[in-house]
Amino acid sequence: MSDSRPLPHVTVDEVELSAELTGDADATATPAVAEYALWLGDDALILSQQLGGWIAHAPELEEDVALGNIAIDLLGHARSLLHYASTAWAGTADGRSEDDLAYFRDEPEFRSAWLFEQPNGDFAQTIARQLAASVYMFELYSALRASKDATLAAVAEKALKEVDYHRDHAVQWTLRLAGGTEESRRRMIRAVRDVWPYVDELFRDEPLIDELDGIAVRPSTLRAGFDAVIEPVFTEAELDVPDVRASSGGGRRGSHFPAMGHLLAEMQVLARQHPGASW
């Protein structure tokens, strides 16, 4: 028998989505602050997209949920940062929304670091990338809370609580894989070796930082805190910090890892095939 009751009216409108953004809704970013917000927003956006690839493919059902939740947290950080960056172009002929910045920029316009662009690989590879990414982000957002820019400070304050969980999740899985079976340990050692060449780029000071004294966090100042967290984790896991050559990187200047093109094509295909669509 058919149900004649009216279907519930479900909307995901602009007002509801805007309520999820962090920071002063009326603040306007300067071009330099917008560029810095793109750095951080693109890191979060690309990592979120990568983790979404694990949905229904994780080794445990609980991990489907955990990685999905981490991806959603990162997407929330990306939305707030890209929205703030977009205010730099408000009222101009080149005006862009956060969606425009996510879906209608070409590869050279992105500012993500290469670590976040590394493919998921196997589960150990994803955990090694998560370990480096979440420890770096925790140090970053801890420092960014003191920014003179109120919006960046507010984004950092909210993100830090979530990244703290991401970091603990990655640490626990690193210990579990390194101390598990012979095969899981072999894969964890290989994953750390494959991921570590892309860690160094996170701590390189670019000229933009000199323009944002008191607003941005100088990347090189975060390295000591990062190492202080990683070292005891590796000691407990009986892992060595790989002696590897740092990659050239270049993501902050629009030069990206070869896999980035495929990732963007997958992320942007729907919006680009149906520009301006609504539902």
PyMOL commands that set and color helices and strands:
alter all, ss='L'
color gray80, all
select helices_A, chain A and resi 14-18+31-52+61-89+98-103+107-109+114-117+123-144+150-178+182-198+200-203+207-211+219-237+251-253+260-273
alter helices_A, ss='H'
color red, helices_A
deselect
rebuild
show_as cartoon
